């Protein structure tokens, strides 16, 4: 079995510079992630608001449709009554 290779001794200054570079890269990456998350949270809020607006609009349209259906049924019932009365009137006149 061969012994593991030995690394040359590291220069403390170069190690400190490398660690500072890594720290800077890590800080930059975390800032980008935070910015992306903030954007996603903002878009989710906008989507929730748009969904709530759509729900309100849908409820208004459903209320209008229900009112229209009531009018149609009332008008058709009235037409049936008028038709029946007209039939009786024609029967008596004939």
KEKE-3310 file (N, C-alpha, C; in steps of 0.2 Angstrom, whole numbers, plus 5000, padded with zeros to 4 digits):
npx = (5004:5003:5009:4998:4999:5009:5005:5012:5018:5006:5005:5001:4996:4992:4982:4973:4969:4962:4952:4945:4941:4932:4923:4918:4912:4903:4895:4890:4883:4873:4866:4861:4852:4843:4838:4831:4822:4814:4808:4801:4792:4785:4779:4771:4762:4756:4750:4741:4732:4727:4720:4710:4704:4698:4690:4681:4675:4670:4660:4651:4647:4640:4630:4623:4619:4611:4600:4596:4592:4581:4572:4570:4563:4552:4546:4544:4535:4524:4521:4516:4505:4498:4496:4488:4476:4473:4469:4458:4450:4448:4441:4429:4424:4423)
npy = (4994:5011:5026:5041:5055:5069:5085:5101:5113:5126:5143:5155:5168:5166:5157:5164:5174:5166:5161:5173:5176:5166:5169:5181:5176:5168:5177:5184:5175:5171:5183:5185:5174:5178:5189:5183:5175:5185:5191:5180:5179:5192:5190:5179:5185:5195:5186:5180:5191:5194:5182:5183:5194:5189:5180:5188:5194:5183:5180:5191:5189:5177:5181:5190:5181:5172:5181:5184:5172:5170:5180:5175:5163:5168:5176:5166:5158:5168:5169:5157:5157:5167:5162:5151:5158:5165:5154:5149:5161:5161:5149:5152:5163:5157)
npz = (5000:4996:5003:5006:4995:4999:5002:4997:5009:5012:5008:5019:5016:5003:5005:5013:5004:4995:5003:5005:4992:4990:5000:4995:4983:4988:4995:4985:4977:4987:4988:4975:4975:4985:4979:4968:4975:4981:4970:4966:4977:4976:4963:4966:4975:4966:4958:4966:4969:4957:4955:4965:4960:4948:4954:4960:4949:4942:4952:4951:4937:4938:4947:4939:4928:4935:4938:4926:4921:4930:4925:4912:4915:4922:4912:4902:4909:4911:4897:4894:4903:4897:4884:4887:4892:4881:4872:4879:4878:4864:4862:4868:4860:4848)
capx = (5000:5007:5006:4995:5004:5009:5005:5017:5015:5002:5007:4996:4994:4988:4976:4969:4966:4958:4946:4942:4938:4927:4918:4915:4908:4897:4890:4887:4878:4867:4862:4857:4846:4838:4834:4827:4816:4810:4805:4795:4787:4781:4775:4765:4757:4752:4745:4735:4728:4724:4715:4705:4700:4695:4685:4675:4672:4665:4654:4647:4644:4636:4624:4619:4616:4605:4595:4593:4588:4574:4568:4568:4558:4546:4543:4541:4528:4519:4519:4512:4498:4494:4494:4482:4470:4471:4466:4451:4446:4446:4436:4423:4422:4421)
capy = (5000:5017:5032:5046:5060:5074:5092:5106:5118:5131:5149:5158:5173:5164:5154:5170:5177:5161:5161:5180:5176:5161:5172:5185:5172:5165:5182:5186:5170:5172:5189:5183:5169:5182:5193:5179:5173:5191:5192:5175:5181:5197:5187:5175:5190:5198:5181:5179:5197:5193:5177:5186:5199:5185:5177:5193:5195:5177:5180:5196:5187:5172:5184:5192:5175:5170:5186:5183:5165:5171:5184:5171:5158:5172:5178:5160:5156:5173:5168:5151:5159:5171:5157:5147:5162:5166:5148:5149:5166:5159:5144:5155:5167:5153)
capz = (5000:4995:5007:5002:4993:5003:4999:4999:5013:5009:5010:5023:5012:4997:5008:5015:4998:4992:5007:5004:4986:4991:5004:4991:4978:4992:4997:4978:4976:4991:4986:4969:4977:4989:4974:4965:4980:4982:4964:4966:4981:4973:4958:4969:4978:4961:4955:4971:4968:4950:4956:4969:4956:4944:4958:4961:4943:4941:4956:4948:4931:4940:4949:4933:4925:4939:4938:4919:4921:4934:4921:4907:4918:4923:4905:4899:4913:4909:4890:4895:4905:4891:4879:4889:4892:4874:4870:4882:4875:4857:4862:4870:4855:4842)
cpx = (5005:5004:5003:5000:5004:5009:5010:5014:5012:5005:5001:4992:4989:4981:4971:4965:4961:4951:4942:4938:4932:4921:4914:4910:4902:4892:4886:4881:4872:4863:4858:4851:4841:4834:4829:4820:4811:4806:4799:4790:4782:4777:4769:4760:4753:4747:4739:4730:4724:4718:4709:4701:4696:4689:4679:4672:4667:4659:4649:4643:4639:4629:4620:4616:4610:4599:4592:4589:4581:4570:4566:4562:4552:4543:4540:4535:4523:4517:4515:4505:4494:4492:4488:4476:4468:4467:4459:4447:4444:4441:4429:4420:4420:4414)
cpy = (5006:5022:5037:5052:5066:5081:5097:5110:5124:5138:5153:5164:5171:5160:5159:5173:5173:5161:5168:5179:5171:5165:5177:5182:5170:5171:5184:5181:5170:5178:5188:5178:5173:5186:5189:5177:5179:5192:5187:5177:5187:5194:5183:5180:5193:5192:5180:5185:5196:5187:5179:5191:5195:5182:5182:5194:5189:5177:5185:5193:5181:5175:5187:5187:5173:5175:5185:5177:5166:5175:5179:5166:5162:5174:5171:5157:5161:5171:5161:5152:5163:5167:5153:5152:5164:5160:5148:5155:5164:5154:5147:5160:5163:5150)
cpz = (5000:5000:5003:5000:4997:4999:5001:5004:5010:5012:5013:5019:5006:5000:5010:5009:4995:4996:5006:4997:4986:4995:5000:4986:4982:4993:4990:4977:4980:4990:4980:4971:4981:4984:4970:4969:4981:4976:4964:4971:4979:4967:4961:4972:4972:4958:4960:4970:4962:4951:4960:4965:4951:4947:4959:4955:4941:4945:4953:4942:4933:4943:4944:4929:4929:4938:4931:4918:4925:4929:4915:4909:4919:4917:4902:4903:4911:4902:4890:4898:4900:4886:4881:4890:4885:4871:4873:4879:4868:4857:4864:4864:4849:4843)
residu = (UNK:UNK:UNK:UNK:UNK:UNK:UNK:UNK:UNK:UNK:UNK:UNK:UNK:UNK:UNK:UNK:UNK:UNK:UNK:UNK:UNK:UNK:UNK:UNK:UNK:UNK:UNK:UNK:UNK:UNK:UNK:UNK:UNK:UNK:UNK:UNK:UNK:UNK:UNK:UNK:UNK:UNK:UNK:UNK:UNK:UNK:UNK:UNK:UNK:UNK:UNK:UNK:UNK:UNK:UNK:UNK:UNK:UNK:UNK:UNK:UNK:UNK:UNK:UNK:UNK:UNK:UNK:UNK:UNK:UNK:UNK:UNK:UNK:UNK:UNK:UNK:UNK:UNK:UNK:UNK:UNK:UNK:UNK:UNK:UNK:UNK:UNK:UNK:UNK:UNK:UNK:UNK:UNK:UNK)
# end
